[in-house]
Amino acid sequence: MLFKETIIQLIMIISFGVGAILMVLFPILKKENQYYAWFSMVSGITVWLLLLNIIAQMRS
């Protein structure tokens, strides 16, 4: 059980990091292509919202 909880927490931290990277890349990508930049931003926000939803469901 301990390993399961640790792995879940690690996966969530990595996923939050990926979402943050997608959002941070927005200004860099906007210089190259506006569509890729917005796709990156929306993807990052979606990842964060999905993870927050999963965390909320796990606590209840």
mmCIF file as gemmi writes it, N, C-alpha and C atoms, coordinates in Angstrom:
data_model
loop_
_atom_site.group_PDB
_atom_site.id
_atom_site.type_symbol
_atom_site.label_atom_id
_atom_site.label_alt_id
_atom_site.label_comp_id
_atom_site.label_asym_id
_atom_site.label_entity_id
_atom_site.label_seq_id
_atom_site.pdbx_PDB_ins_code
_atom_site.Cartn_x
_atom_site.Cartn_y
_atom_site.Cartn_z
_atom_site.occupancy
_atom_site.B_iso_or_equiv
_atom_site.pdbx_formal_charge
_atom_site.auth_seq_id
_atom_site.auth_asym_id
_atom_site.pdbx_PDB_model_num
ATOM 1 N N . MET Axp A 1 ? 0.814 -1.198 0 1 0 ? 1 A 1
ATOM 2 C CA . MET Axp A 1 ? 0 0 0 1 0 ? 1 A 1
ATOM 3 C C . MET Axp A 1 ? 0.857 1.261 0 1 0 ? 1 A 1
ATOM 4 N N . LEU Axp A 2 ? 1.971 1.21 0.718 1 0 ? 2 A 1
ATOM 5 C CA . LEU Axp A 2 ? 2.832 2.383 0.79 1 0 ? 2 A 1
ATOM 6 C C . LEU Axp A 2 ? 3.409 2.719 -0.585 1 0 ? 2 A 1
ATOM 7 N N . PHE Axp A 3 ? 3.817 1.697 -1.327 1 0 ? 3 A 1
ATOM 8 C CA . PHE Axp A 3 ? 4.394 1.943 -2.647 1 0 ? 3 A 1
ATOM 9 C C . PHE Axp A 3 ? 3.348 2.49 -3.607 1 0 ? 3 A 1
ATOM 10 N N . LYS Axp A 4 ? 2.117 2.004 -3.473 1 0 ? 4 A 1
ATOM 11 C CA . LYS Axp A 4 ? 1.044 2.471 -4.348 1 0 ? 4 A 1
ATOM 12 C C . LYS Axp A 4 ? 0.805 3.968 -4.132 1 0 ? 4 A 1
ATOM 13 N N . GLU Axp A 5 ? 0.724 4.402 -2.899 1 0 ? 5 A 1
ATOM 14 C CA . GLU Axp A 5 ? 0.501 5.821 -2.607 1 0 ? 5 A 1
ATOM 15 C C . GLU Axp A 5 ? 1.683 6.67 -3.062 1 0 ? 5 A 1
ATOM 16 N N . THR Axp A 6 ? 2.886 6.164 -2.876 1 0 ? 6 A 1
ATOM 17 C CA . THR Axp A 6 ? 4.078 6.905 -3.283 1 0 ? 6 A 1
ATOM 18 C C . THR Axp A 6 ? 4.128 7.048 -4.802 1 0 ? 6 A 1
ATOM 19 N N . ILE Axp A 7 ? 3.813 5.987 -5.512 1 0 ? 7 A 1
ATOM 20 C CA . ILE Axp A 7 ? 3.822 6.036 -6.975 1 0 ? 7 A 1
ATOM 21 C C . ILE Axp A 7 ? 2.75 6.996 -7.487 1 0 ? 7 A 1
ATOM 22 N N . ILE Axp A 8 ? 1.579 6.986 -6.885 1 0 ? 8 A 1
ATOM 23 C CA . ILE Axp A 8 ? 0.511 7.903 -7.289 1 0 ? 8 A 1
ATOM 24 C C . ILE Axp A 8 ? 0.936 9.346 -7.069 1 0 ? 8 A 1
ATOM 25 N N . GLN Axp A 9 ? 1.551 9.628 -5.934 1 0 ? 9 A 1
ATOM 26 C CA . GLN Axp A 9 ? 2.016 10.99 -5.665 1 0 ? 9 A 1
ATOM 27 C C . GLN Axp A 9 ? 3.107 11.408 -6.65 1 0 ? 9 A 1
ATOM 28 N N . LEU Axp A 10 ? 4.008 10.509 -6.973 1 0 ? 10 A 1
ATOM 29 C CA . LEU Axp A 10 ? 5.077 10.808 -7.921 1 0 ? 10 A 1
ATOM 30 C C . LEU Axp A 10 ? 4.51 11.087 -9.306 1 0 ? 10 A 1
ATOM 31 N N . ILE Axp A 11 ? 3.556 10.294 -9.742 1 0 ? 11 A 1
ATOM 32 C CA . ILE Axp A 11 ? 2.928 10.505 -11.052 1 0 ? 11 A 1
ATOM 33 C C . ILE Axp A 11 ? 2.21 11.849 -11.09 1 0 ? 11 A 1
ATOM 34 N N . MET Axp A 12 ? 1.544 12.219 -10.014 1 0 ? 12 A 1
ATOM 35 C CA . MET Axp A 12 ? 0.853 13.509 -9.975 1 0 ? 12 A 1
ATOM 36 C C . MET Axp A 12 ? 1.837 14.672 -10.019 1 0 ? 12 A 1
ATOM 37 N N . ILE Axp A 13 ? 2.945 14.556 -9.309 1 0 ? 13 A 1
ATOM 38 C CA . ILE Axp A 13 ? 3.952 15.621 -9.339 1 0 ? 13 A 1
ATOM 39 C C . ILE Axp A 13 ? 4.528 15.767 -10.74 1 0 ? 13 A 1
ATOM 40 N N . ILE Axp A 14 ? 4.828 14.655 -11.384 1 0 ? 14 A 1
ATOM 41 C CA . ILE Axp A 14 ? 5.354 14.704 -12.747 1 0 ? 14 A 1
ATOM 42 C C . ILE Axp A 14 ? 4.328 15.313 -13.702 1 0 ? 14 A 1
ATOM 43 N N . SER Axp A 15 ? 3.066 14.944 -13.546 1 0 ? 15 A 1
ATOM 44 C CA . SER Axp A 15 ? 2.02 15.482 -14.411 1 0 ? 15 A 1
ATOM 45 C C . SER Axp A 15 ? 1.834 16.982 -14.206 1 0 ? 15 A 1
ATOM 46 N N . PHE Axp A 16 ? 1.883 17.437 -12.952 1 0 ? 16 A 1
ATOM 47 C CA . PHE Axp A 16 ? 1.818 18.879 -12.697 1 0 ? 16 A 1
ATOM 48 C C . PHE Axp A 16 ? 2.998 19.59 -13.36 1 0 ? 16 A 1
ATOM 49 N N . GLY Axp A 17 ? 4.158 18.972 -13.295 1 0 ? 17 A 1
ATOM 50 C CA . GLY Axp A 17 ? 5.338 19.558 -13.937 1 0 ? 17 A 1
ATOM 51 C C . GLY Axp A 17 ? 5.188 19.66 -15.446 1 0 ? 17 A 1
ATOM 52 N N . VAL Axp A 18 ? 4.656 18.618 -16.057 1 0 ? 18 A 1
ATOM 53 C CA . VAL Axp A 18 ? 4.43 18.648 -17.505 1 0 ? 18 A 1
ATOM 54 C C . VAL Axp A 18 ? 3.42 19.74 -17.86 1 0 ? 18 A 1
ATOM 55 N N . GLY Axp A 19 ? 2.349 19.836 -17.079 1 0 ? 19 A 1
ATOM 56 C CA . GLY Axp A 19 ? 1.365 20.897 -17.313 1 0 ? 19 A 1
ATOM 57 C C . GLY Axp A 19 ? 1.982 22.278 -17.183 1 0 ? 19 A 1
ATOM 58 N N . ALA Axp A 20 ? 2.843 22.447 -16.189 1 0 ? 20 A 1
ATOM 59 C CA . ALA Axp A 20 ? 3.506 23.747 -16.004 1 0 ? 20 A 1
ATOM 60 C C . ALA Axp A 20 ? 4.447 24.056 -17.162 1 0 ? 20 A 1
ATOM 61 N N . ILE Axp A 21 ? 5.168 23.054 -17.635 1 0 ? 21 A 1
ATOM 62 C CA . ILE Axp A 21 ? 6.066 23.272 -18.774 1 0 ? 21 A 1
ATOM 63 C C . ILE Axp A 21 ? 5.275 23.678 -20.009 1 0 ? 21 A 1
ATOM 64 N N . LEU Axp A 22 ? 4.138 23.029 -20.228 1 0 ? 22 A 1
ATOM 65 C CA . LEU Axp A 22 ? 3.31 23.391 -21.383 1 0 ? 22 A 1
ATOM 66 C C . LEU Axp A 22 ? 2.845 24.842 -21.292 1 0 ? 22 A 1
ATOM 67 N N . MET Axp A 23 ? 2.519 25.301 -20.087 1 0 ? 23 A 1
ATOM 68 C CA . MET Axp A 23 ? 2.07 26.69 -19.934 1 0 ? 23 A 1
ATOM 69 C C . MET Axp A 23 ? 3.237 27.674 -20.03 1 0 ? 23 A 1
ATOM 70 N N . VAL Axp A 24 ? 4.407 27.28 -19.534 1 0 ? 24 A 1
ATOM 71 C CA . VAL Axp A 24 ? 5.562 28.172 -19.579 1 0 ? 24 A 1
ATOM 72 C C . VAL Axp A 24 ? 6.065 28.333 -21.018 1 0 ? 24 A 1
ATOM 73 N N . LEU Axp A 25 ? 5.89 27.324 -21.843 1 0 ? 25 A 1
ATOM 74 C CA . LEU Axp A 25 ? 6.341 27.392 -23.227 1 0 ? 25 A 1
ATOM 75 C C . LEU Axp A 25 ? 5.492 28.332 -24.082 1 0 ? 25 A 1
ATOM 76 N N . PHE Axp A 26 ? 4.36 28.779 -23.571 1 0 ? 26 A 1
ATOM 77 C CA . PHE Axp A 26 ? 3.441 29.612 -24.349 1 0 ? 26 A 1
ATOM 78 C C . PHE Axp A 26 ? 4.12 30.821 -24.982 1 0 ? 26 A 1
ATOM 79 N N . PRO Axp A 27 ? 4.854 31.664 -24.223 1 0 ? 27 A 1
ATOM 80 C CA . PRO Axp A 27 ? 5.455 32.842 -24.861 1 0 ? 27 A 1
ATOM 81 C C . PRO Axp A 27 ? 6.524 32.49 -25.903 1 0 ? 27 A 1
ATOM 82 N N . ILE Axp A 28 ? 7.246 31.414 -25.665 1 0 ? 28 A 1
ATOM 83 C CA . ILE Axp A 28 ? 8.288 31.003 -26.61 1 0 ? 28 A 1
ATOM 84 C C . ILE Axp A 28 ? 7.659 30.516 -27.913 1 0 ? 28 A 1
ATOM 85 N N . LEU Axp A 29 ? 6.623 29.691 -27.781 1 0 ? 29 A 1
ATOM 86 C CA . LEU Axp A 29 ? 5.968 29.163 -28.969 1 0 ? 29 A 1
ATOM 87 C C . LEU Axp A 29 ? 5.168 30.232 -29.71 1 0 ? 29 A 1
ATOM 88 N N . LYS Axp A 30 ? 4.7 31.231 -28.99 1 0 ? 30 A 1
ATOM 89 C CA . LYS Axp A 30 ? 3.894 32.271 -29.625 1 0 ? 30 A 1
ATOM 90 C C . LYS Axp A 30 ? 4.705 33.035 -30.663 1 0 ? 30 A 1
ATOM 91 N N . LYS Axp A 31 ? 6.012 33.141 -30.447 1 0 ? 31 A 1
ATOM 92 C CA . LYS Axp A 31 ? 6.869 33.816 -31.426 1 0 ? 31 A 1
ATOM 93 C C . LYS Axp A 31 ? 6.94 33.019 -32.731 1 0 ? 31 A 1
ATOM 94 N N . GLU Axp A 32 ? 6.901 31.696 -32.618 1 0 ? 32 A 1
ATOM 95 C CA . GLU Axp A 32 ? 7.02 30.834 -33.793 1 0 ? 32 A 1
ATOM 96 C C . GLU Axp A 32 ? 5.67 30.591 -34.472 1 0 ? 32 A 1
ATOM 97 N N . ASN Axp A 33 ? 4.713 30.109 -33.685 1 0 ? 33 A 1
ATOM 98 C CA . ASN Axp A 33 ? 3.413 29.775 -34.253 1 0 ? 33 A 1
ATOM 99 C C . ASN Axp A 33 ? 2.351 29.974 -33.17 1 0 ? 33 A 1
ATOM 100 N N . GLN Axp A 34 ? 1.395 30.804 -33.452 1 0 ? 34 A 1
ATOM 101 C CA . GLN Axp A 34 ? 0.378 31.152 -32.46 1 0 ? 34 A 1
ATOM 102 C C . GLN Axp A 34 ? -0.526 29.958 -32.141 1 0 ? 34 A 1
ATOM 103 N N . TYR Axp A 35 ? -0.813 29.115 -33.122 1 0 ? 35 A 1
ATOM 104 C CA . TYR Axp A 35 ? -1.703 27.98 -32.891 1 0 ? 35 A 1
ATOM 105 C C . TYR Axp A 35 ? -1.07 26.943 -31.961 1 0 ? 35 A 1
ATOM 106 N N . TYR Axp A 36 ? 0.207 26.649 -32.178 1 0 ? 36 A 1
ATOM 107 C CA . TYR Axp A 36 ? 0.899 25.717 -31.286 1 0 ? 36 A 1
ATOM 108 C C . TYR Axp A 36 ? 0.988 26.277 -29.872 1 0 ? 36 A 1
ATOM 109 N N . ALA Axp A 37 ? 1.158 27.579 -29.774 1 0 ? 37 A 1
ATOM 110 C CA . ALA Axp A 37 ? 1.25 28.218 -28.461 1 0 ? 37 A 1
ATOM 111 C C . ALA Axp A 37 ? -0.063 28.069 -27.699 1 0 ? 37 A 1
ATOM 112 N N . TRP Axp A 38 ? -1.166 28.362 -28.35 1 0 ? 38 A 1
ATOM 113 C CA . TRP Axp A 38 ? -2.468 28.237 -27.673 1 0 ? 38 A 1
ATOM 114 C C . TRP Axp A 38 ? -2.793 26.779 -27.357 1 0 ? 38 A 1
ATOM 115 N N . PHE Axp A 39 ? -2.408 25.866 -28.253 1 0 ? 39 A 1
ATOM 116 C CA . PHE Axp A 39 ? -2.62 24.449 -27.981 1 0 ? 39 A 1
ATOM 117 C C . PHE Axp A 39 ? -1.824 24.021 -26.748 1 0 ? 39 A 1
ATOM 118 N N . SER Axp A 40 ? -0.611 24.513 -26.628 1 0 ? 40 A 1
ATOM 119 C CA . SER Axp A 40 ? 0.225 24.206 -25.475 1 0 ? 40 A 1
ATOM 120 C C . SER Axp A 40 ? -0.407 24.741 -24.189 1 0 ? 40 A 1
ATOM 121 N N . MET Axp A 41 ? -0.889 25.979 -24.229 1 0 ? 41 A 1
ATOM 122 C CA . MET Axp A 41 ? -1.501 26.591 -23.047 1 0 ? 41 A 1
ATOM 123 C C . MET Axp A 41 ? -2.76 25.831 -22.632 1 0 ? 41 A 1
ATOM 124 N N . VAL Axp A 42 ? -3.614 25.527 -23.588 1 0 ? 42 A 1
ATOM 125 C CA . VAL Axp A 42 ? -4.86 24.81 -23.277 1 0 ? 42 A 1
ATOM 126 C C . VAL Axp A 42 ? -4.556 23.412 -22.76 1 0 ? 42 A 1
ATOM 127 N N . SER Axp A 43 ? -3.559 22.755 -23.337 1 0 ? 43 A 1
ATOM 128 C CA . SER Axp A 43 ? -3.179 21.416 -22.865 1 0 ? 43 A 1
ATOM 129 C C . SER Axp A 43 ? -2.667 21.462 -21.429 1 0 ? 43 A 1
ATOM 130 N N . GLY Axp A 44 ? -1.846 22.444 -21.116 1 0 ? 44 A 1
ATOM 131 C CA . GLY Axp A 44 ? -1.326 22.576 -19.756 1 0 ? 44 A 1
ATOM 132 C C . GLY Axp A 44 ? -2.427 22.83 -18.738 1 0 ? 44 A 1
ATOM 133 N N . ILE Axp A 45 ? -3.35 23.706 -19.077 1 0 ? 45 A 1
ATOM 134 C CA . ILE Axp A 45 ? -4.466 23.999 -18.167 1 0 ? 45 A 1
ATOM 135 C C . ILE Axp A 45 ? -5.347 22.772 -18.007 1 0 ? 45 A 1
ATOM 136 N N . THR Axp A 46 ? -5.569 22.039 -19.094 1 0 ? 46 A 1
ATOM 137 C CA . THR Axp A 46 ? -6.385 20.823 -19.027 1 0 ? 46 A 1
ATOM 138 C C . THR Axp A 46 ? -5.752 19.78 -18.119 1 0 ? 46 A 1
ATOM 139 N N . VAL Axp A 47 ? -4.446 19.612 -18.236 1 0 ? 47 A 1
ATOM 140 C CA . VAL Axp A 47 ? -3.736 18.651 -17.373 1 0 ? 47 A 1
ATOM 141 C C . VAL Axp A 47 ? -3.921 19.041 -15.915 1 0 ? 47 A 1
ATOM 142 N N . TRP Axp A 48 ? -3.741 20.331 -15.597 1 0 ? 48 A 1
ATOM 143 C CA . TRP Axp A 48 ? -3.902 20.78 -14.204 1 0 ? 48 A 1
ATOM 144 C C . TRP Axp A 48 ? -5.318 20.567 -13.711 1 0 ? 48 A 1
ATOM 145 N N . LEU Axp A 49 ? -6.311 20.907 -14.524 1 0 ? 49 A 1
ATOM 146 C CA . LEU Axp A 49 ? -7.704 20.758 -14.084 1 0 ? 49 A 1
ATOM 147 C C . LEU Axp A 49 ? -8.072 19.294 -13.879 1 0 ? 49 A 1
ATOM 148 N N . LEU Axp A 50 ? -7.613 18.431 -14.765 1 0 ? 50 A 1
ATOM 149 C CA . LEU Axp A 50 ? -7.886 17.003 -14.597 1 0 ? 50 A 1
ATOM 150 C C . LEU Axp A 50 ? -7.239 16.451 -13.328 1 0 ? 50 A 1
ATOM 151 N N . LEU Axp A 51 ? -6.013 16.862 -13.061 1 0 ? 51 A 1
ATOM 152 C CA . LEU Axp A 51 ? -5.344 16.387 -11.845 1 0 ? 51 A 1
ATOM 153 C C . LEU Axp A 51 ? -6.016 16.931 -10.583 1 0 ? 51 A 1
ATOM 154 N N . LEU Axp A 52 ? -6.433 18.185 -10.611 1 0 ? 52 A 1
ATOM 155 C CA . LEU Axp A 52 ? -7.148 18.732 -9.46 1 0 ? 52 A 1
ATOM 156 C C . LEU Axp A 52 ? -8.46 18 -9.228 1 0 ? 52 A 1
ATOM 157 N N . ASN Axp A 53 ? -9.125 17.619 -10.319 1 0 ? 53 A 1
ATOM 158 C CA . ASN Axp A 53 ? -10.356 16.851 -10.199 1 0 ? 53 A 1
ATOM 159 C C . ASN Axp A 53 ? -10.069 15.468 -9.601 1 0 ? 53 A 1
ATOM 160 N N . ILE Axp A 54 ? -9.023 14.821 -10.033 1 0 ? 54 A 1
ATOM 161 C CA . ILE Axp A 54 ? -8.668 13.508 -9.493 1 0 ? 54 A 1
ATOM 162 C C . ILE Axp A 54 ? -8.325 13.609 -8.011 1 0 ? 54 A 1
ATOM 163 N N . ILE Axp A 55 ? -7.563 14.632 -7.639 1 0 ? 55 A 1
ATOM 164 C CA . ILE Axp A 55 ? -7.197 14.82 -6.235 1 0 ? 55 A 1
ATOM 165 C C . ILE Axp A 55 ? -8.444 15.069 -5.38 1 0 ? 55 A 1
ATOM 166 N N . ALA Axp A 56 ? -9.375 15.879 -5.885 1 0 ? 56 A 1
ATOM 167 C CA . ALA Axp A 56 ? -10.598 16.153 -5.148 1 0 ? 56 A 1
ATOM 168 C C . ALA Axp A 56 ? -11.422 14.879 -4.966 1 0 ? 56 A 1
ATOM 169 N N . GLN Axp A 57 ? -11.461 14.028 -5.977 1 0 ? 57 A 1
ATOM 170 C CA . GLN Axp A 57 ? -12.222 12.786 -5.871 1 0 ? 57 A 1
ATOM 171 C C . GLN Axp A 57 ? -11.552 11.803 -4.914 1 0 ? 57 A 1
ATOM 172 N N . MET Axp A 58 ? -10.223 11.814 -4.856 1 0 ? 58 A 1
ATOM 173 C CA . MET Axp A 58 ? -9.518 10.901 -3.969 1 0 ? 58 A 1
ATOM 174 C C . MET Axp A 58 ? -9.73 11.286 -2.498 1 0 ? 58 A 1
ATOM 175 N N . ARG Axp A 59 ? -9.87 12.561 -2.229 1 0 ? 59 A 1
ATOM 176 C CA . ARG Axp A 59 ? -10.034 13.015 -0.836 1 0 ? 59 A 1
ATOM 177 C C . ARG Axp A 59 ? -11.437 12.812 -0.308 1 0 ? 59 A 1
ATOM 178 N N . SER Axp A 60 ? -12.405 12.705 -1.209 1 0 ? 60 A 1
ATOM 179 C CA . SER Axp A 60 ? -13.794 12.533 -0.719 1 0 ? 60 A 1
ATOM 180 C C . SER Axp A 60 ? -14.191 11.086 -0.634 1 0 ? 60 A 1
